Amino acid sequence: MVSLKAHAAAWTFTPSLSWSADTDSNRSLLPQSTASRSMSFSASLPFTLATETTQLSFSPWLQYQYFDTKAYGNDFERDLNAADLWSGERSKLNITAEDSDRSTLTTEATETGILSSNLHQRLDQVNASATYDQTERYALILNAGYSDVSYYGTPQGQLLDLLAGYRYATASIQEQVQLSETSSLTVSANHSEVIDRLPGNDTLATGGGADYHRTVSERIDFEVSIGGSRVQSQNFSHTSTTGTLSVSRSYALGSVALAYSRSLAPYGTGALVAREQVSLTATRSLTEKLDLSIAASRVQNGQVLDLPELIPQVQTYENAQLGLTWRPAERWNLAGEIDTTHTRTVGFVNEPVHGWRASLSATWTPQPLGRSF
């Protein structure tokens, strides 16, 4: 980007175009499902405008996916992200917004397990974060967010009936202390509310926690947090523990990262779910133009409240991936990936299901456009 020291403002436009093809043994992760193949075309069109104090970004994304079987309808997905970051002498304000329309093949794999190219999730979301540096060591952080999730499509009405959608409001206050040049401690209090489409089914969660972050060395990063929330609905209440643990290590030719988290999250049925996730990722540069990546993850979901009926929910989701990325030219990336998935869903598919997938993709990133003024 053009230096802002010499110019008052600058804009950049960095588009990219992608093509991919895959074969999947069980795309819907159902006990009886036929293999399918697909081909997709996507375009990413990010635009950024920066001044000395403000950075605005606008990032549309579009994708069309074609399937070779009538079991899946051809699919069009879109995503629009916008962000505004303002920086003052002692304060910062960051506002982000998202409007997305994606099939549940993308959104529900680790949540409800209801996967269909003909059933779409519509997400409208806005988040705001304000930081005020009280002193060189202390900072006050305020966060607020609101999401509206709904579903539409599919001629199979019973699938749509299972996904009620929800609205989700969150707010938190944090105090961050810089303990040293390499470590910090953050304490927080938070409140959230899942607003169900059906009156009287709202869920409230109020709690707090503490987070410790340390940069052990130039190559090692460590972070741990622990907290708790009191979850309440019209007829039930429960106390849930939350927390995270992450360790990353970089090398001259690669990196390794291990992460664990336990959190509360709303799912498409309108229920608040306790979600545990562990992941291990590793990358390695084999040559100057060839990279290897390996990833493994496990997600486990559990009901927070004792609901009277069994709702669709992915109980366990396990996935492993092996990928290669080759850069034959400055603005071209070619990638191949193989992954395998094992999952069990309750309330929808009450037995273990297995699937595998192989894909090839190519991405072209033309010369960025930019101008200063």
Order of alpha helices (4+ residues) and beta strands (2+ residues): beta-beta-beta-beta-beta-beta-beta-alpha-beta-beta-alpha-beta-beta-beta-beta-beta-beta-beta-beta-beta-beta-beta-beta
